[in-house]
Amino acid sequence: MGNRGDLHDELGGLGRTWRLRRWISCRLDCVGQSGVTFDTPGHYYPLFFTDEAVALAAGHRPCAMCRRPAFEEFREAWGYAAGHDNRVPADAIDHELHFERLPATKEKPIWTLSDLPDGCFFTQRDAPAVARLVWREKQFKWRAGSYELVPSLRSSTKVSVVTPWPLVGVLRAGYQPQMRVP
């Protein structure tokens, strides 16, 4: 589940796409145990993801509280990918990621498909509405919270990368997202 802060408007509906720089992915079972409530004005608005690759593509990182082991692995890969110390504070990661997520209208980088690590999302330049996932030498089309195995494009194909580039670096550095791929 994703957290971007309290996104409620004055009527209790979704009023904004983010409030904080800290976009995290949390475990569902920590909500009740931590005393955190959601879907109530003044509390964070729930964002549900199919799995962690989708959360990463949306610009979220693992929560340092309820997903501590995943956060430590993520932080180590972040440091390796960025040439930093592997003890980079969460605030510094969030600060750097924030500028890569916004504005949403920014052009997506063009890469060669063979350069994308497992867990990366991309679109074809001639089919930008269809997101695909690279996973274990296969490609999966993502739709409405599920994956469908599709014929792979040639490795030399130029694609638009959806996953923010710092998170592509984290995946390339060895971070393994929790996945629900068939």
CORSUL-V361649 format. One record per run of one state. SS is the DSSP state (H for helix, E for strand, - for the rest). FROM is the first residue (numbers start at 1). LEN is the number of residues. If there is no record, write none. Layout:
SS,FROM,LEN / SS,FROM,LEN
This chain:
-,1,1 / E,2,2 / -,4,4 / E,8,1 / -,9,5 / E,14,1 / -,15,9 / E,24,2 / -,26,4 / H,30,4 / -,34,4 / E,38,1 / -,39,5 / E,44,1 / -,45,2 / E,47,1 / -,48,4 / H,52,6 / -,58,3 / E,61,2 / -,63,5 / H,68,15 / -,83,7 / H,90,12 / -,102,8 / E,110,3 / H,113,3 / -,116,5 / E,121,4 / -,125,2 / E,127,9 / -,136,2 / E,138,6 / -,144,2 / E,146,5 / -,151,7 / E,158,4 / -,162,3 / H,165,8 / -,173,10
